[in-house]
Every structure is written in C-alpha cells, then in structure tokens.
Amino acid sequence: MGLLSFSPKTSSFSTGLISISLKQRRSKDSFQVRAVAAPSEAVSGFDEMVAGTQRKYYMLGGKGGVGKTSCAASLAVKFANNGHPTLVVSTDPAHSLSDSFAQDLTGGQLVPVEGPDFPLFALEINPEKAREEFRNVTQKDGGTGVKDFMDGMGLGMLVEQLGELKLGELLDTPPPGLDEAIAISKVIQFLESQEYSMFTRIVFDTAPTGHTLRLLSLPDFLDASIGKILKLREKIASATSAIKSVFGQEQNRQGASDKLERLRERMVKVRELFRDTDSTEFVIVTIPTVMAVSESSRLSESLKKENVPVKRLIVNQIIPPSASDCKFCAMKRKDQMRALEMIKSDSELSSLMLIEAPLVDVEIRGVPALRFMGDIIWK
C-alpha cells in the first residue's frame, strides 16, 4: 500500500534577468497506489546525481515503450524538489511528456510545470519543424534549386554528369537522426544564453534507440555531405561564371553551404555534450523481457564505443510477487526473473548500477504521481 498526498504551495525563483513565481495548482485528489512491488534494496545513487550546482545533463533512452518518459519526468520532478531549477526536454517524436505531466507542453516553447518546489520547465520540440528547417536551409538557398536553375540555362547535362554526388537525395531528405540532433542543439543554443543560466539540471527524454545511435554518427555524415556540396560548387563554378552576376546564384549557393557548415558545427557540439563525462550521463531504460534486455545490451555497447558515459540501467515495470494462484502472474514474473538474470550475466549491462522500478496498479500521470514514482526509483 502506498500513499502520496500533495499540498499546494507557492514557490519563486529569480536570477538577474528573469524572475519566476509559480503558484501551484491544487490537486483535486490525493494520489493513491493500492499495490506496488517491494522496493529494490539497490539505490540509484541519487545523492551523487543531485550534488553540486554545476549544470548537468541526463539523457534517458532505450527501446520504445519501456517508460522512458515517465522515468525522465519523475527524475525532473525529483531534481526540482531537491533544489535544482530544472528543464525537461522531449526529443521523442511521440511526445508523451504532455501526457506524463497532464499538461499541454506543445508549441516548442518553455512551459512552467505546476507542482514542484523549485522551478521546473518542460519543452517539447516538434521534429517535423526540425526537418522543415533543414529543407529550408538547403532548398531555398541553392539546394535542389541548383538543378532547376542549370536546366533553365541549358546546362542540365552538367548536373546529370555530377549525379554520382546524389545532391538532390542529400538535400531533399534529412539524414536519420537529424531531427533529434537539431532538437538537442536548439536546447544547447538557448541554454548558452545568460537568460537561461538558472537551470542546473537538464533532463532529455530521447527518441527510441535507433535515433540515438544514428545521432552520434551524424557529424561524420555531415562532414562527408558538406564536402560533396563544396566539390559540386567548384565543378559548376566555371559553367555559371557568365551568368552568376545576373542571377546571383553564386551567393545563394555560398549561403547554403555556410548554413550547412554551421549546422555541422552544432551537431559536433551535440556529440561533444554526449561524451562529456563531467556534465553528462546517459541512463538506459528497459523492461524485464529478453528482447528489451538484448536491445539494451547493444545500446550500451554502442554508447561505450562512442565514449558516451553510461552508469545506470533502469529496469521498469517489474511485477511484484503474488500470493494468489494467478498462473499468468506467476509465469510472467518467472519470465521477468529470467530477464533480470540475463542482465546480471551480460558483459555490457552487468557493470551498470541496476535500478529496479516496480509496476504499479495506476497510470503514472501528473506531478503527484511522478513524485511518488521518483521517490521509488531515484533513491
């Protein structure tokens, strides 16, 4: 039996540039859990996570559907209730953060979350807008428009001869992982400004495993891609020299490559942030199934190869022991125990700090519920 009562209060926080006063919304009901698995004896090392005022980034990721958003949101609430002005960001296209906080966080703007003791803000970044930004950078300023322009000048054959560069494919279709990379780089951009210097803990609810792995290789992809673009510019420079002064296309192509170069630099910053052992930690979230554990092992291996610091593994939705004769429950728990044994013998996962999160009998939604979950997981 677990019980969490939440009392409304008013909290305020100010910096030299902005002053925040949050009047907390009164909960209509106490949050009540009727059944919960026995808490694990293992602790998450939250004291270490909460210590210090230096800004730190926590990125939670893993297979889709394992509860990354609930774990990320509960960690953000825990940080805010322990004295850290906190920002939680969703770069997952599914965008469950609004559902988790029971509050509309859409729109791509920072939204104050009502409930915690210290300021907690949330941000959902629309990946479609990120993709649109990429298209605008490349198409409007000399991307696929280069071919149309050259066709109009009777020079389409030259572009066809350069078809091996696959420029249209490169510029029309954003590479996998770009939406997530742009989302994270945007967060880095505004966090570098003095206005947002108050945030000391940043929690990322990342997209499923595949996006994260592709994101890490993105700067190398852009290096090669931008090289192709510059090479193409050199090859067509002489062909367009007679008309560039009239139509101004040379300047446009230069603008496109410059913007892509800046984008590449932002992606490098994202990768550097992932690898910063002093300020960043990637937390893997999984559930106790053979398939999920296997994927988590591969994710851990890939992150370590990219020198991304990983210390903790959350195993979510563990079924409690049952005193009843429920055969389904007994079989399910037996499967889960087998998956937990896999973790302990896995060469990639066994060295991580194991955090066991129980399956509860209610949906974890809203700040009171997230506070309850955070008190169970983050100890």
VOPAGU-2260 file (C-alpha; in pm, 1 decimal, decimal comma):
REM VOPAGU-2260
SITE   aa  ch    i         X         Y         Z
SITE  MET   A    0       0,0       0,0       0,0
SITE  GLY   A    1     143,9     336,9     -93,3
SITE  LEU   A    2       3,5     684,4     -34,8
SITE  LEU   A    3     117,7    1023,1    -155,8
SITE  SER   A    4     -56,8    1346,6     -56,1
SITE  PHE   A    5      40,4    1667,3    -229,4
SITE  SER   A    6      -9,7    2007,3     -68,2
SITE  PRO   A    7     -29,9    2319,3    -287,6
SITE  LYS   A    8     226,3    2588,3    -229,0
SITE  THR   A    9     382,3    2887,9    -396,2
SITE  SER   A   10     746,9    2888,7    -494,9
SITE  SER   A   11     959,3    3158,3    -650,2
SITE  PHE   A   12    1299,8    3178,7    -808,8
SITE  SER   A   13    1483,5    3468,6    -961,3
SITE  THR   A   14    1803,0    3549,7   -1145,4
SITE  GLY   A   15    1947,9    3878,1   -1253,3
SITE  LEU   A   16    1749,6    3866,5   -1576,9
SITE  ILE   A   17    1426,6    3687,2   -1504,9
SITE  SER   A   18    1205,5    3635,8   -1205,8
SITE  ILE   A   19     976,3    3336,3   -1182,4
SITE  SER   A   20     689,0    3295,1    -943,2
SITE  LEU   A   21     485,0    2980,3    -974,1
SITE  LYS   A   22     157,8    2940,6    -794,3
SITE  GLN   A   23      94,6    2571,3    -770,9
SITE  ARG   A   24    -232,1    2423,5    -882,8
SITE  ARG   A   25    -426,2    2246,6    -610,5
SITE  SER   A   26    -461,1    1873,4    -661,8
SITE  LYS   A   27    -820,3    1765,8    -663,1
SITE  ASP   A   28    -738,6    1428,8    -511,7
SITE  SER   A   29    -458,7    1259,0    -328,1
SITE  PHE   A   30    -256,5    1022,2    -541,4
SITE  GLN   A   31    -313,5     671,5    -414,7
SITE  VAL   A   32    -148,6     344,2    -508,5
SITE  ARG   A   33    -310,9      23,0    -394,9
SITE  ALA   A   34     -40,9    -223,3    -497,5
SITE  VAL   A   35     326,9    -188,8    -569,8
SITE  ALA   A   36     619,7    -425,8    -592,5
SITE  ALA   A   37     853,8    -439,5    -297,2
SITE  PRO   A   38    1120,5    -170,7    -349,4
SITE  SER   A   39    1461,5    -296,7    -450,3
SITE  GLU   A   40    1738,2    -279,4    -194,3
SITE  ALA   A   41    1967,0    -129,0    -458,5
SITE  VAL   A   42    1983,9     250,8    -469,2
SITE  SER   A   43    2018,5     472,5    -774,0
SITE  GLY   A   44    2289,6     694,3    -629,7
SITE  PHE   A   45    2062,1     997,3    -641,7
SITE  ASP   A   46    2273,3    1178,5    -380,2
SITE  GLU   A   47    2555,7    1184,0    -634,2
SITE  MET   A   48    2320,5    1299,9    -910,9
SITE  VAL   A   49    2179,5    1586,7    -708,0
SITE  ALA   A   50    2509,7    1705,5    -559,8
SITE  GLY   A   51    2670,0    2027,7    -679,9
SITE  THR   A   52    2545,3    2334,7    -860,5
SITE  GLN   A   53    2736,2    2277,2   -1185,3
SITE  ARG   A   54    2497,0    2221,9   -1473,5
SITE  LYS   A   55    2446,3    1854,8   -1556,7
SITE  TYR   A   56    2263,7    1677,5   -1837,2
SITE  TYR   A   57    2082,6    1344,7   -1802,1
SITE  MET   A   58    1968,3    1167,2   -2117,9
SITE  LEU   A   59    1724,7     878,4   -2080,2
SITE  GLY   A   60    1691,1     642,9   -2371,3
SITE  GLY   A   61    1612,6     290,0   -2477,3
SITE  LYS   A   62    1365,3      76,8   -2666,9
SITE  GLY   A   63    1026,4     229,4   -2747,3
SITE  GLY   A   64     750,1     164,3   -2493,7
SITE  VAL   A   65     966,7      92,4   -2187,8
SITE  GLY   A   66     863,1     401,8   -1991,5
SITE  LYS   A   67    1144,3     645,2   -2075,1
SITE  THR   A   68     914,1     945,5   -2049,8
SITE  SER   A   69     780,4     854,3   -1703,7
SITE  CYS   A   70    1133,0     790,8   -1577,5
SITE  ALA   A   71    1261,6    1118,1   -1725,9
SITE  ALA   A   72     968,2    1319,9   -1592,3
SITE  SER   A   73     998,1    1166,4   -1244,8
SITE  LEU   A   74    1370,8    1246,7   -1238,2
SITE  ALA   A   75    1299,6    1607,5   -1337,1
SITE  VAL   A   76    1040,6    1641,3   -1058,6
SITE  LYS   A   77    1285,9    1487,0    -811,4
SITE  PHE   A   78    1558,4    1734,3    -909,3
SITE  ALA   A   79    1317,9    2028,8    -878,8
SITE  ASN   A   80    1203,6    1910,6    -536,3
SITE  ASN   A   81    1566,5    1890,6    -425,4
SITE  GLY   A   82    1658,2    2249,2    -500,0
SITE  HIS   A   83    1756,0    2240,2    -868,6
SITE  PRO   A   84    1584,3    2465,7   -1122,6
SITE  THR   A   85    1525,9    2200,1   -1388,0
SITE  LEU   A   86    1438,1    2173,6   -1755,1
SITE  VAL   A   87    1298,7    1852,5   -1904,9
SITE  VAL   A   88    1302,3    1823,8   -2283,9
SITE  SER   A   89    1132,6    1572,6   -2512,2
SITE  THR   A   90    1301,4    1499,7   -2843,7
SITE  ASP   A   91    1088,3    1189,5   -2897,3
SITE  PRO   A   92     852,6    1228,1   -3196,4
SITE  ALA   A   93     581,6    1051,2   -2991,7
SITE  HIS   A   94     586,2    1340,2   -2741,9
SITE  SER   A   95     439,4    1175,9   -2432,6
SITE  LEU   A   96     570,8    1445,4   -2199,5
SITE  SER   A   97     243,9    1640,6   -2210,1
SITE  ASP   A   98      55,7    1324,2   -2116,4
SITE  SER   A   99     301,5    1242,9   -1839,9
SITE  PHE   A  100     264,8    1584,3   -1674,5
SITE  ALA   A  101    -108,9    1606,9   -1758,6
SITE  GLN   A  102     -34,7    1949,6   -1901,5
SITE  ASP   A  103     -14,7    2093,7   -2253,2
SITE  LEU   A  104     355,1    2133,9   -2332,8
SITE  THR   A  105     327,0    2155,5   -2712,2
SITE  GLY   A  106     431,5    2456,1   -2915,5
SITE  GLY   A  107     809,2    2438,4   -2892,1
SITE  GLN   A  108     825,2    2688,3   -2604,2
SITE  LEU   A  109     932,1    2652,2   -2242,0
SITE  VAL   A  110     626,8    2585,1   -2025,6
SITE  PRO   A  111     631,6    2605,2   -1643,5
SITE  VAL   A  112     521,3    2280,2   -1481,6
SITE  GLU   A  113     288,3    2331,1   -1187,8
SITE  GLY   A  114     360,7    2145,5    -866,5
SITE  PRO   A  115     730,2    2106,7    -777,1
SITE  ASP   A  116     904,5    2308,1    -503,9
SITE  PHE   A  117    1159,5    2472,6    -735,0
SITE  PRO   A  118    1109,1    2590,0   -1094,6
SITE  LEU   A  119    1055,0    2306,4   -1338,3
SITE  PHE   A  120    1006,9    2384,7   -1706,1
SITE  ALA   A  121     925,4    2146,3   -1988,4
SITE  LEU   A  122     979,7    2167,7   -2361,5
SITE  GLU   A  123     851,8    1950,4   -2645,4
SITE  ILE   A  124    1031,9    2007,0   -2974,4
SITE  ASN   A  125     843,0    1924,7   -3291,9
SITE  PRO   A  126    1065,2    1702,0   -3511,8
SITE  GLU   A  127     865,0    1794,2   -3823,5
SITE  LYS   A  128     964,1    2159,0   -3773,4
SITE  ALA   A  129    1326,0    2047,4   -3741,3
SITE  ARG   A  130    1300,8    1863,6   -4073,3
SITE  GLU   A  131    1134,0    2166,9   -4231,4
SITE  GLU   A  132    1420,2    2384,3   -4110,1
SITE  PHE   A  133    1666,2    2152,6   -4283,8
SITE  ARG   A  134    1470,0    2166,5   -4609,3
SITE  ASN   A  135    1453,5    2546,0   -4595,0
SITE  VAL   A  136    1828,1    2571,5   -4542,6
SITE  THR   A  137    1907,1    2351,1   -4839,5
SITE  GLN   A  138    1630,5    2412,6   -5091,2
SITE  LYS   A  139    1570,6    2785,8   -5070,5
SITE  ASP   A  140    1938,2    2875,3   -5091,4
SITE  GLY   A  141    2065,7    2667,5   -5376,1
SITE  GLY   A  142    1988,9    2306,9   -5291,7
SITE  THR   A  143    1780,4    2121,6   -5547,6
SITE  GLY   A  144    1712,7    2465,0   -5692,6
SITE  VAL   A  145    2062,3    2444,9   -5842,9
SITE  LYS   A  146    1946,5    2177,3   -6089,1
SITE  ASP   A  147    1634,1    2373,5   -6186,0
SITE  PHE   A  148    1844,5    2682,8   -6244,5
SITE  MET   A  149    2103,5    2495,4   -6451,1
SITE  ASP   A  150    1828,3    2331,1   -6657,5
SITE  GLY   A  151    1690,4    2673,8   -6735,2
SITE  MET   A  152    2030,1    2785,0   -6860,9
SITE  GLY   A  153    2068,0    2480,9   -7084,1
SITE  LEU   A  154    2332,0    2331,1   -6856,3
SITE  GLY   A  155    2128,7    2040,5   -6719,2
SITE  MET   A  156    2372,9    1791,9   -6873,1
SITE  LEU   A  157    2645,7    1912,0   -6636,7
SITE  VAL   A  158    2431,7    1842,2   -6333,1
SITE  GLU   A  159    2341,8    1498,7   -6468,9
SITE  GLN   A  160    2712,3    1421,1   -6507,8
SITE  LEU   A  161    2752,7    1504,3   -6140,1
SITE  GLY   A  162    2469,4    1273,0   -6044,5
SITE  GLU   A  163    2703,5    1045,5   -5853,5
SITE  LEU   A  164    2712,2    1310,8   -5582,0
SITE  LYS   A  165    2342,4    1244,4   -5510,6
SITE  LEU   A  166    2291,8    1607,6   -5417,7
SITE  GLY   A  167    1914,0    1601,1   -5454,7
SITE  GLU   A  168    1883,0    1297,1   -5230,4
SITE  LEU   A  169    2111,5    1454,1   -4972,8
SITE  LEU   A  170    1931,3    1786,4   -4957,6
SITE  ASP   A  171    1570,1    1675,9   -5003,8
SITE  THR   A  172    1578,9    1400,8   -4740,6
SITE  PRO   A  173    1719,7    1486,8   -4396,6
SITE  PRO   A  174    1952,8    1214,0   -4271,3
SITE  PRO   A  175    1826,5     981,5   -3994,7
SITE  GLY   A  176    1874,7    1130,7   -3650,5
SITE  LEU   A  177    1883,8    1490,0   -3776,5
SITE  ASP   A  178    1553,3    1588,9   -3616,5
SITE  GLU   A  179    1675,1    1474,8   -3275,4
SITE  ALA   A  180    2015,3    1637,1   -3324,4
SITE  ILE   A  181    1858,7    1971,6   -3418,0
SITE  ALA   A  182    1628,2    1946,3   -3117,2
SITE  ILE   A  183    1917,6    1892,9   -2877,2
SITE  SER   A  184    2133,2    2158,1   -3045,3
SITE  LYS   A  185    1849,1    2410,0   -3011,5
SITE  VAL   A  186    1833,6    2338,3   -2639,6
SITE  ILE   A  187    2210,5    2388,9   -2617,0
SITE  GLN   A  188    2178,7    2718,0   -2804,9
SITE  PHE   A  189    1934,5    2882,0   -2569,4
SITE  LEU   A  190    2095,3    2732,0   -2258,8
SITE  GLU   A  191    2417,0    2910,2   -2355,7
SITE  SER   A  192    2238,3    3244,1   -2320,0
SITE  GLN   A  193    2252,6    3422,9   -1985,7
SITE  GLU   A  194    1875,2    3435,7   -1964,8
SITE  TYR   A  195    1855,1    3059,8   -1903,7
SITE  SER   A  196    2162,9    3023,8   -1684,9
SITE  MET   A  197    1943,5    2937,8   -1384,3
SITE  PHE   A  198    1887,6    2576,9   -1498,2
SITE  THR   A  199    2128,3    2343,3   -1320,0
SITE  ARG   A  200    1972,5    2012,5   -1429,2
SITE  ILE   A  201    1862,4    1930,3   -1784,6
SITE  VAL   A  202    1678,5    1602,5   -1845,1
SITE  PHE   A  203    1628,1    1471,3   -2200,2
SITE  ASP   A  204    1354,1    1224,1   -2288,1
SITE  THR   A  205    1515,9    1092,8   -2605,7
SITE  ALA   A  206    1377,4     912,3   -2908,7
SITE  PRO   A  207    1398,7     530,2   -2930,2
SITE  THR   A  208    1733,3     352,4   -2955,4
SITE  GLY   A  209    1789,3     370,9   -3331,1
SITE  HIS   A  210    1755,5     751,5   -3344,9
SITE  THR   A  211    2008,4     794,1   -3065,9
SITE  LEU   A  212    2268,6     574,8   -3233,9
SITE  ARG   A  213    2225,7     749,3   -3570,1
SITE  LEU   A  214    2254,4    1086,9   -3399,2
SITE  LEU   A  215    2604,1    1001,2   -3273,4
SITE  SER   A  216    2728,7     930,6   -3626,7
SITE  LEU   A  217    2560,5    1239,0   -3775,4
SITE  PRO   A  218    2857,3    1482,9   -3757,2
SITE  ASP   A  219    3068,0    1239,4   -3964,5
SITE  PHE   A  220    2781,7    1209,8   -4215,6
SITE  LEU   A  221    2756,6    1587,5   -4245,6
SITE  ASP   A  222    3133,9    1619,5   -4287,1
SITE  ALA   A  223    3117,7    1395,2   -4592,6
SITE  SER   A  224    2798,3    1555,5   -4723,0
SITE  ILE   A  225    2922,2    1912,5   -4698,5
SITE  GLY   A  226    3239,6    1803,9   -4872,2
SITE  LYS   A  227    3027,7    1680,6   -5164,4
SITE  ILE   A  228    2839,1    2008,5   -5178,7
SITE  LEU   A  229    3158,1    2214,4   -5188,5
SITE  LYS   A  230    3302,3    1985,8   -5455,1
SITE  LEU   A  231    2989,4    2033,1   -5665,9
SITE  ARG   A  232    3013,9    2410,9   -5627,4
SITE  GLU   A  233    3370,1    2403,9   -5758,4
SITE  LYS   A  234    3272,4    2193,7   -6062,2
SITE  ILE   A  235    2985,7    2416,5   -6167,2
SITE  ALA   A  236    3159,6    2746,6   -6085,8
SITE  SER   A  237    3317,2    2784,7   -6429,9
SITE  ALA   A  238    2993,4    2689,0   -6609,2
SITE  THR   A  239    2794,0    2954,5   -6425,7
SITE  SER   A  240    3055,2    3231,6   -6424,7
SITE  ALA   A  241    2897,6    3404,1   -6725,6
SITE  ILE   A  242    2553,0    3426,0   -6566,5
SITE  LYS   A  243    2611,1    3433,6   -6191,6
SITE  SER   A  244    2642,2    3813,2   -6184,8
SITE  VAL   A  245    2299,3    3844,0   -6347,9
SITE  PHE   A  246    2110,8    3585,2   -6143,3
SITE  GLY   A  247    2303,1    3598,6   -5814,9
SITE  GLN   A  248    2307,3    3222,4   -5774,0
SITE  GLU   A  249    2671,5    3205,8   -5660,2
SITE  GLN   A  250    2593,1    3396,7   -5344,1
SITE  ASN   A  251    2292,4    3174,7   -5273,7
SITE  ARG   A  252    2492,8    2854,9   -5304,9
SITE  GLN   A  253    2757,0    3002,2   -5075,6
SITE  GLY   A  254    2481,3    3081,6   -4824,8
SITE  ALA   A  255    2352,5    2724,6   -4837,0
SITE  SER   A  256    2693,3    2570,6   -4774,7
SITE  ASP   A  257    2764,0    2821,2   -4497,2
SITE  LYS   A  258    2438,5    2729,9   -4324,7
SITE  LEU   A  259    2513,3    2359,8   -4357,1
SITE  GLU   A  260    2859,0    2420,4   -4213,3
SITE  ARG   A  261    2704,4    2595,0   -3912,4
SITE  LEU   A  262    2461,4    2304,8   -3878,7
SITE  ARG   A  263    2753,8    2062,1   -3881,6
SITE  GLU   A  264    2924,5    2263,8   -3606,7
SITE  ARG   A  265    2608,5    2245,9   -3396,7
SITE  MET   A  266    2596,9    1869,3   -3443,9
SITE  VAL   A  267    2957,8    1843,0   -3328,4
SITE  LYS   A  268    2857,9    2032,1   -3012,3
SITE  VAL   A  269    2581,3    1778,8   -2954,3
SITE  ARG   A  270    2825,8    1491,4   -2989,0
SITE  GLU   A  271    3073,9    1660,9   -2755,9
SITE  LEU   A  272    2798,9    1705,8   -2498,9
SITE  PHE   A  273    2714,5    1334,8   -2517,8
SITE  ARG   A  274    3079,4    1249,9   -2449,9
SITE  ASP   A  275    3141,1    1495,9   -2164,8
SITE  THR   A  276    3193,5    1269,2   -1863,7
SITE  ASP   A  277    3191,7    1565,4   -1620,8
SITE  SER   A  278    2849,7    1701,6   -1711,5
SITE  THR   A  279    2658,9    1430,3   -1897,9
SITE  GLU   A  280    2522,4    1084,7   -1823,3
SITE  PHE   A  281    2313,7     856,7   -2043,1
SITE  VAL   A  282    2066,6     642,5   -1845,4
SITE  ILE   A  283    1938,3     331,0   -2023,5
SITE  VAL   A  284    1575,0     238,4   -1956,7
SITE  THR   A  285    1445,0    -110,5   -2028,4
SITE  ILE   A  286    1183,5    -363,7   -1919,1
SITE  PRO   A  287    1244,0    -722,1   -1799,6
SITE  THR   A  288    1198,1    -906,8   -2128,3
SITE  VAL   A  289    1460,9   -1094,2   -2327,4
SITE  MET   A  290    1411,4    -875,5   -2635,5
SITE  ALA   A  291    1435,5    -547,1   -2443,1
SITE  VAL   A  292    1741,8    -658,7   -2247,0
SITE  SER   A  293    1915,1    -769,8   -2568,0
SITE  GLU   A  294    1849,9    -432,5   -2730,2
SITE  SER   A  295    1971,5    -252,2   -2417,4
SITE  SER   A  296    2293,0    -452,4   -2428,4
SITE  ARG   A  297    2353,8    -345,9   -2788,2
SITE  LEU   A  298    2273,5      15,8   -2699,2
SITE  SER   A  299    2520,5       6,8   -2409,8
SITE  GLU   A  300    2790,0    -137,2   -2633,2
SITE  SER   A  301    2732,9     130,0   -2899,0
SITE  LEU   A  302    2731,0     413,4   -2645,9
SITE  LYS   A  303    3057,8     294,1   -2494,0
SITE  LYS   A  304    3218,6     272,7   -2839,1
SITE  GLU   A  305    3120,3     637,8   -2888,5
SITE  ASN   A  306    3263,8     721,7   -2543,0
SITE  VAL   A  307    2923,5     822,7   -2407,1
SITE  PRO   A  308    2921,5     790,3   -2025,6
SITE  VAL   A  309    2670,5     527,8   -1906,1
SITE  LYS   A  310    2639,3     439,2   -1536,8
SITE  ARG   A  311    2280,6     336,9   -1467,2
SITE  LEU   A  312    2025,4      90,8   -1602,9
SITE  ILE   A  313    1658,7     121,1   -1505,8
SITE  VAL   A  314    1452,7    -197,3   -1534,3
SITE  ASN   A  315    1094,9     -75,7   -1536,6
SITE  GLN   A  316     756,2    -245,4   -1483,3
SITE  ILE   A  317     871,9    -530,5   -1259,7
SITE  ILE   A  318     575,0    -738,6   -1140,8
SITE  PRO   A  319     555,4    -792,9    -763,7
SITE  PRO   A  320     547,5   -1143,6    -614,4
SITE  SER   A  321     192,2   -1273,9    -597,1
SITE  ALA   A  322      37,5   -1465,5    -308,8
SITE  SER   A  323    -258,4   -1567,4    -524,9
SITE  ASP   A  324    -281,2   -1865,8    -758,3
SITE  CYS   A  325    -270,8   -1640,6   -1068,4
SITE  LYS   A  326     -92,3   -1862,5   -1320,3
SITE  PHE   A  327     -49,3   -1576,4   -1565,3
SITE  CYS   A  328     115,3   -1359,3   -1298,6
SITE  ALA   A  329     344,7   -1642,9   -1191,0
SITE  MET   A  330     450,8   -1716,8   -1548,7
SITE  LYS   A  331     504,7   -1350,2   -1627,7
SITE  ARG   A  332     715,1   -1296,4   -1319,0
SITE  LYS   A  333     919,4   -1608,2   -1399,3
SITE  ASP   A  334     997,7   -1462,2   -1742,1
SITE  GLN   A  335    1094,7   -1131,9   -1582,8
SITE  MET   A  336    1328,6   -1301,4   -1335,5
SITE  ARG   A  337    1494,5   -1477,3   -1629,6
SITE  ALA   A  338    1548,0   -1139,6   -1797,4
SITE  LEU   A  339    1697,3    -996,9   -1476,5
SITE  GLU   A  340    1939,5   -1288,3   -1461,7
SITE  MET   A  341    2036,9   -1209,0   -1821,7
SITE  ILE   A  342    2129,9    -858,5   -1713,2
SITE  LYS   A  343    2349,5    -984,4   -1430,5
SITE  SER   A  344    2542,0   -1211,9   -1667,7
SITE  ASP   A  345    2556,0    -969,7   -1962,9
SITE  SER   A  346    2903,8    -833,9   -2031,1
SITE  GLU   A  347    2769,5    -489,4   -2122,1
SITE  LEU   A  348    2497,3    -443,8   -1859,5
SITE  SER   A  349    2630,4    -622,5   -1552,2
SITE  SER   A  350    2869,9    -338,6   -1470,0
SITE  LEU   A  351    2593,0     -76,7   -1464,6
SITE  MET   A  352    2412,3      33,5   -1148,5
SITE  LEU   A  353    2083,5    -159,5   -1161,5
SITE  ILE   A  354    1768,0      30,2   -1065,0
SITE  GLU   A  355    1450,5    -177,3   -1036,6
SITE  ALA   A  356    1125,7      12,4   -1089,7
SITE  PRO   A  357     803,4    -166,4    -994,5
SITE  LEU   A  358     483,3    -198,6   -1190,0
SITE  VAL   A  359     206,4     -12,0   -1006,9
SITE  ASP   A  360    -167,0     -54,7   -1047,5
SITE  VAL   A  361    -241,1     301,3   -1164,5
SITE  GLU   A  362    -123,9     517,1   -1450,4
SITE  ILE   A  363     167,2     745,8   -1359,9
SITE  ARG   A  364      33,8    1081,1   -1473,8
SITE  GLY   A  365      65,1    1426,7   -1319,3
SITE  VAL   A  366     320,7    1572,3   -1076,5
SITE  PRO   A  367     192,7    1393,1    -762,1
SITE  ALA   A  368     217,5    1055,4    -936,6
SITE  LEU   A  369     560,3    1142,7   -1077,7
SITE  ARG   A  370     677,2    1247,0    -732,2
SITE  PHE   A  371     564,6     909,2    -599,9
SITE  MET   A  372     743,2     725,1    -881,1
SITE  GLY   A  373    1055,7     935,3    -835,4
SITE  ASP   A  374    1071,1     851,4    -464,7
SITE  ILE   A  375    1067,9     480,0    -555,3
SITE  ILE   A  376    1323,6     492,1    -838,7
SITE  TRP   A  377    1561,4     774,0    -752,6
SITE  LYS   A  378    1694,6     685,1    -408,6
